[in-house]
């Protein structure tokens, strides 16, 4: 009995210490409530503008693909790629000796037609008219003589001085003179009304025909000299002297790149909110900041294939820094709303059911999900129509995947980095 008692007495403190030690360890290792570091801010109030975004490719302000209207060998090229040219400047000349010969031949025909027209209007037609008038006057005089002779012979017949046959002969001569006079009068009237007009028109027609052929031949000669229709830069020149230029195939391309155009296709509803001269921005590869542009054209008609409207944005390019064909991203400023409640885009959390939510930091230090109604959106901000007020704190970063009711700690990025560095240092010291 004494031995058993002694062992129990010796063992009891050890058991009690073990039990006490186990109980303390369980209590100290109980997991604390997790705290997630987030960034949060109050919604701001201010103006927000609708942003209409689209992609496009830069195009020249004007472009001319200069193609000859005749097929002929190239004699001389006066420009190279990259050359700056002005409107009306001679760029390429084609072989034109045969064309100049044809023009010279037509020049001779035109000169002959001019001479014929002059002769007809100043000599032939007036002479014909004068002859017709003289014929009338001559036949009128002959008629008067014949009439007087017939009357005189009638008196002599009454006096018995001549025979009736002489009277009848005089009367017949008067009738014949009257017919000749009437014919002359008719010829004069026809000459005045018809012959003069037709002869003049014939001469005019021959002259006009000769002039038209001459102008056509001169036009053919002019087609051998290719000139620039615009101010710009030569971007293409595929042929060399001696090669044959084909009619209708461009031999020189000139572009006006002092300004470039970004041609967008946007919905009709969005386009109705825009106006020519409105502001826009273009994000160009290689440029750090968006470049300012202006709306230069809003198409008055829908594209029948896509039911969209074409909008042109004009980008100044005085030094030729930007290149034609560069893909760009365009943002156009649309409707502006003043005093709009807005949050950063990162604060908006779309749900599977189509609703839009945010996480609000409550007075208990926990994140609480809140449904909101949004309005205009930009690349950085979202308008909040209802759901939160400027007085509330909304999580802007770190809220994605966060459960409702999670304990959060609001801090900046620098604070989070400092906390992680402290934790790493503590872990290293422990080791």
Secondary structure, 3 states (H helix, E strand, C coil): CHHHHHHHHHHHHHHHHHHHHHHHHHHHCCCCCCEEEEEEEECEEEEEEEEEEEEEEEEEEEEEEEECCCCEEEEEECCCCCCEECCCCEEEEECCHHHHHHHHHHHHHHHHHHHHHHHHHHHHHHHHHHHHHHHHHHHHHHHHHHHHHHHHHHHHHHHCCCCHHHHHHHHHHHHHHHHHHHHHHHHHHHHHHHHHHHHHHHHHHHHHHHHHHHHHHHHHHHCCEEECCCCEEEEECCCCCCCEECCCCEEEEEEEEEEEEEEEEECHHHHCCCCCCCEEEEEECCCCCCEEEEEEEECCCCCCCCCCEEEEEEEECCCCCCCCCCEEEEEEEEEEEEEEEEEEHHHCEECCCCCEEEEEECCCCEEEEEEEEEEEECCCEEEEEECCCCCCEEEEECCCCCCCCCEEEECCHHHHHHHHHHHHHHHHHHC
